[in-house]
Amino acid sequence: FLKPQEIDRLAFSCKLITFECGIRFLTDYLDGDVYFRTHRAGQNLDRCRVHFRMVSDMERKMDRMLEIIEKHRTEN
C-alpha cells in the first residue's frame, strides 16, 4: 500500500520523526513543561536526551535499516 517514494524514505522518516520529538521535548522543557505532562523535574529533558540517543543509534544503523527495507521491497 506504500508508494515507492514512501518506501525509499522509510528509514530517514523514522530518524526524522524521532529527532522532531526530541526537539519538542527539549522545547517544552525550556518553556517550563507546559505541553507534555511530567511527573518529575527534568523529565522532558530526559525524554529529549533519549530521543537524541535513538537518532544517533539510527544514524549508526542506517545502512542496515536500508538493507532491511530493500530486502522486503524485492520480496514483494
C-alpha positions, 0 to 999 in steps of 0.5 A, a space after each residue: 500500500 506504500 508508494 515507492 517514494 514512501 518506501 525509499 524514505 522509510 528509514 530517514 522518516 523514522 530518524 526524522 520523526 524521532 529527532 522532531 520529538 526530541 526537539 519538542 521535548 527539549 522545547 517544552 522543557 525550556 518553556 517550563 513543561 507546559 505541553 507534555 505532562 511530567 511527573 518529575 523535574 527534568 523529565 522532558 529533558 530526559 525524554 529529549 536526551 533519549 530521543 537524541 540517543 535513538 537518532 544517533 543509534 539510527 544514524 549508526 544503523 542506517 545502512 542496515 535499516 536500508 538493507 532491511 527495507 530493500 530486502 522486503 521491497 524485492 520480496 514483494 
